[in-house]
């Protein structure tokens, strides 16, 4: 899964619909793109379903959702 058009530095947090934190990604490479390989913080593959993401940067916040279909 790729996140595009990101600011130079930001934090991406991915949650389940129940509000459980699945993964945190620190984006610092300045490319504007960050990849998530569908792995939880415990290095386990995530299940199919709907997930929420929260992007936090010095410029503001962005919320969104996506689906994982296997």
Secondary structure, DSSP 8 states (H G I E B T S, - for coil): -EE-S--SSEEEEEEETT--EEEEEEE-SSSS-EE--SB-TTS-B--SEEEEEEEEETTEEEEEEEEE--
